[in-house]
Amino acid sequence: MNLPAGIPLLIVEDNPMYAEILQRLLPTLGIDLRFSVKWVDTAEKALMELQQLRYDLMLLDYKLPGADGLEVLAKVRSLPGDRQPAVIMLTGMGNEAVAVEAMKAGAKDYLAKDHLDVPSLMRAITSALERKRLEAQVARYTQELREKNEQMRSDLLIAGEIQQALLPLQFPTFPRGVKEEDSALQFVRRYLPTGSVGGDFFDVFSLSPTSVGVFICDVMGHGVRAALVTAIIRALVEEHQPLANDPGKFLATINCRLLAILNQTRMPMFASGCYIVVDLATGTFRFANAGHPAPLHLRRSGNQILQLGGKEFSPGPALGVFEDSVYPTFTRPLNADDLLVLYTDGLFEVEGADGDLFGPDRLHTAFRDRLQQPAPAMFDDILAAIRRFATNGGFADDVCLIGLEIKRPVL
């Protein structure tokens, strides 16, 4: 069954006189308001019509045989959004309370039946149709936004999976070819992004049969922008590995190249970073720091912890800030059972219940208290302790924690 051309309109009115008045007034509203009109006199018939045909507008009497207009309105509002007509409630004289109740229940407007005339009918219909149009537009935009958000969420999940896959899953062994548990130098890592993608990054790469380089960085900010900069830094680290035996020169080159790229963007970005070269042949490690939290050197045999920062190990500026930055290289001896620890500031910038941060001092104490633990248990224990300290039971920023453990005498 098809209605004639015009705006589909359903009149639900049990009084034939009022139905006749409405049908006589409608054609006088102007050429822009042409209607395809259907009249029914019961709520049951009205609901049957709505199941069979799509109506844009309904003039609904408040008083109907066996039901009131509010009950019909409730059933109309339960229909799918694109099948809900704009409802104008028809009320009796002095029934303002009913009109207000109808508007709260979803009616677009109301008309007093005893005062029906062309101006009031035109005002109500024009207003109701415009509100229906706007609601449909909002619903469409909302659906489009929901779909775009879902696509973005899916893209971020994939980006996060790719970012995680680009982090080292296996580490060099010394001597080459032995199992990880038999290596003279062993690695422990904990990587905890707070979102789908993170701004922390690390890389581990073999430099010779007896030496390895470990790079860690923390990009300013969170989310996609930070993740993109980590991808740039990762590419620069790979590109300049021929310079990686000299930590200071390595960081200086990455800084210049990163700054050249970031200068082409409109938003300032920078990253802290630290790079360590462990040389098992000489029993030493060399490192340079670019504004990054100071690494820790845990000397278990001497029951000591050395923080590789401050005036003694002065860091250079963050990466991507100054073009001519200089990064001093420092050299320290290594002994059997030593543990080097690199981390990002998300590990200790955690707020407790009293508003105080966990901070570097508490972190230093946490490592000291667990100095003789195996590195995996030590890391997990410290992470659990920080979570207990945190107000929300978690970390507010990305966390990257890397350990390099000398398992037996150096080669």
Secondary structure, 3 states (H helix, E strand, C coil): CCCCCCEEEEEECCCHHHHHHHHHHHHHHCCCCCEEEEEECCHHHHHHHHHHCCCCEEEEECEECCEEHHHHHHHHHCCCHHHCCEEEEEECCCCHHHHHHHHHCCCCEEEEHHHCCHHHHHHHHHHHHHHHHHHHHHHHHHHHHHHHHHHHHHHHHHHHHHHHHHCCCCCCCCCCCCCHHHCCEEEEEEEECCCCCCCEEEEEEEEECCEEEEEEEEECCCHHHHHHHHHHHHHHHHHCHHHCCCHHHHHHHHHHHHHHHHCCCCCCCCEEEEEEEEECCCCEEEEEEEECCCCEEEEHHHCEEEECCCCCCCCECCECCCCCCCCCCEEEECCCCEEEEEECHHHCCCEECCCCECHHHHHHHHHHHCCCCCHHHHHHHHHHHHHHHECCCCCCCCEEEEEEEECCCCC
